């Protein structure tokens, strides 16, 4: 559950201090969405009231004048919609293929398209002379591309990391990720918050690790995979021991599967559909999450 009790959904007249409410809301959204992918239980345990609560608070405090929303957003600079989309993607990934699932994917596609459009428009007027503003613009572009990878993998189950639809996105995502990593290494960009240490860089907190893991599932280049692996290893001191160990195990499985394919020509048809065994992108679609592959005791999620 996101916040509150199941029997007490806030109404539009909720008189909570906006800053306190926003902070609690953004902490809940960030933590729930970035950890949900690795939960072994279905995210569908969120009730309709939970989703109603989430949507109501977002409509009330995060729509309208985006500059004002960003200034008064204590953690996510008004970009809570991105992490709500991530949570919805995880939710849909655990669903059976149904009409309702298709409708939800269509709704997510519409929301992501709107965000991509608005973000690109904002980026055009982003003053590069203001380093921090440029850094955050790059960060949100990176997150948006990774969400697009996740969405595309759910829309078309027969794609793999060698499918042009995925590889083109992975290349774009890596470009943005490398810029963020470079800024982080220089100490020019940090993302301090409730899931970080005070000196944690943007690539080392739990949100950064989740986004990097999704990107790792989509790459088909050994150098890129090694870069992501190093970044995730560097996050060890910032994660709980149990979560890091599970993440490391899944990453080893992912690397093993990709090494079976690296350097080979992937057999994809004219539509980019994978004709062989998936090399890791399908880990994003496991009904009980990527950690469930550890329970199966297999290196193949689709066996």
SVG drawing of the C-alpha trace seen along z (x, -y; Angstrom):
<svg xmlns="http://www.w3.org/2000/svg" viewBox="-13 -30 49 55">
<polyline fill="none" stroke="black" stroke-width="0.4" points="0.0,0.0 1.3,-3.5 0.2,-5.5 -2.5,-5.7 -4.9,-2.9 -7.1,-1.3 -10.2,-2.7 -9.1,-6.3 -8.5,-7.7 -8.0,-11.5 -10.5,-13.6 -10.0,-16.8 -10.6,-18.8 -7.8,-17.2 -6.2,-20.0 -2.7,-18.7 0.3,-21.1 1.3,-21.0 5.1,-20.7 4.7,-17.9 2.2,-16.1 4.4,-16.5 7.4,-15.2 5.6,-12.2 4.0,-11.6 7.3,-11.9 9.1,-9.6 6.3,-7.0 6.2,-7.2 10.0,-7.1 10.5,-4.2 7.5,-2.2 8.1,-2.5 11.9,-1.8 11.6,1.2 8.4,2.6 10.3,4.2 12.2,6.4 9.3,7.4 8.4,11.1 4.7,10.5 2.6,8.7 2.2,5.0 -1.5,5.7 -1.8,5.9 -2.3,2.1 -6.0,1.7 -8.2,-0.6 -8.3,-3.0 -4.5,-3.1 -4.4,-4.1 -7.2,-6.6 -5.3,-8.2 -2.1,-8.4 -3.9,-10.0 -5.9,-12.4 -2.8,-13.8 -0.9,-14.1 -3.8,-15.9 -4.1,-18.4 -0.5,-19.3 1.5,-18.4 -0.5,-19.7 -0.7,-23.3 2.2,-25.7 5.2,-23.3 7.7,-25.9 5.8,-26.5 5.3,-22.8 9.0,-22.2 10.0,-24.9 7.6,-23.5 8.5,-19.9 10.9,-18.9 12.4,-15.7 11.5,-15.0 11.3,-18.5 7.7,-18.0 8.5,-14.8 6.5,-12.4 4.6,-11.4 7.7,-9.6 7.8,-7.3 4.1,-6.8 4.5,-5.6 7.3,-3.2 5.0,-1.8 2.2,-1.3 4.6,0.4 5.6,2.9 2.0,3.4 1.1,4.2 4.2,6.4 2.7,8.8 -0.7,9.0 -1.9,11.7 -2.4,10.7 -6.0,9.3 -8.0,6.5 -7.5,4.5 -3.8,4.9 -3.8,3.6 -5.9,0.7 -3.5,-0.2 -0.5,0.0 -2.3,-2.4 -2.9,-4.8 0.8,-4.6 1.8,-5.2 -0.3,-8.3 1.1,-9.7 4.7,-8.9 4.3,-10.6 3.0,-13.7 5.9,-13.8 8.4,-13.2 6.9,-16.1 6.8,-18.5 10.3,-17.5 11.8,-18.1 10.1,-21.5 11.6,-22.4 15.0,-21.1 15.1,-23.5 15.0,-26.5 17.2,-25.0 20.2,-27.3 23.3,-25.2 25.1,-28.0 23.3,-26.8 25.0,-23.4 22.7,-22.1 19.6,-22.8 21.2,-21.1 22.2,-18.1 18.6,-17.6 17.3,-18.0 19.7,-15.2 18.6,-13.1 14.9,-13.3 15.7,-12.6 17.6,-9.5 14.7,-8.2 12.2,-8.9 14.2,-6.9 14.5,-3.9 10.7,-4.0 10.3,-3.9 12.5,-0.8 10.3,0.9 7.1,-0.1 8.3,1.2 9.3,4.5 5.8,5.0 4.1,4.0 6.1,6.4 7.2,9.6 9.1,10.9 11.7,8.1 15.1,8.6 18.1,6.3 19.2,6.8 15.8,5.7 16.2,2.3 13.3,0.9 15.2,1.7 18.8,1.2 18.2,-2.4 16.6,-3.3 19.5,-1.6 22.1,-3.7 20.2,-6.9 19.8,-5.8 23.5,-5.0 24.5,-8.4 22.4,-10.2 23.6,-7.7 27.3,-8.3 26.8,-12.1 25.1,-11.6 27.9,-9.2 30.5,-11.7 28.9,-14.6 28.5,-12.3 32.2,-11.3 33.2,-15.0 31.0,-15.7 29.0,-18.1 25.7,-16.3 24.2,-14.5 20.8,-13.3 20.5,-13.3 17.2,-12.2 15.5,-9.6 17.1,-6.6 20.6,-8.0 23.6,-8.8 24.5,-12.5 27.3,-12.1 25.5,-9.6 25.7,-10.3 22.7,-10.1 23.8,-6.7 24.2,-5.1 20.8,-5.5 18.1,-2.9 16.3,-4.9 19.5,-5.2 20.2,-1.4 16.7,-0.4 16.9,-2.6 20.4,-1.3 19.2,2.3 16.4,1.8 19.0,0.3 21.3,3.3 18.5,5.6 18.3,3.7 22.0,3.3 23.8,5.7 27.3,4.3 29.8,5.8 31.5,2.5 28.2,0.9 27.2,3.9 30.5,3.7 30.0,0.0 26.5,0.6 27.8,3.5 30.6,1.3 28.0,-1.4 25.8,1.1 28.7,2.5 29.7,-0.9 26.3,-1.3 26.9,1.5 27.5,-0.7 24.3,-2.6 21.9,0.4 20.8,2.9 22.9,6.0 20.1,8.3 18.8,6.1 22.4,5.7 23.1,9.4 19.9,10.2 20.6,7.5 24.1,8.8 22.9,12.3 20.3,11.3 22.9,9.1 25.2,12.1 22.4,14.2 21.7,11.3 25.4,11.1 25.7,14.8 22.7,14.8 24.0,11.9 27.5,13.4 25.9,16.3 24.9,13.8 27.6,11.1 29.6,11.0 27.0,13.0 24.5,11.9 21.1,11.9 18.5,13.7 15.8,11.1 13.2,10.9 12.3,7.9 10.1,6.6 12.9,6.8 11.4,9.8 13.7,12.2 13.9,15.6 16.1,17.2 16.2,17.2 15.7,13.9 18.9,12.5 17.6,10.7 14.9,8.2 12.3,10.7 13.5,10.4 11.4,7.3 8.3,9.3 8.6,12.1 5.2,12.4 7.0,12.3 9.8,10.0 13.5,10.6 14.4,11.8 12.0,14.7 14.6,16.2 16.7,16.9 13.9,19.0 13.6,21.0 17.3,21.9 17.8,21.4 19.6,19.0 16.7,19.1 13.7,17.1 11.5,18.6 12.3,22.2"/>
</svg>
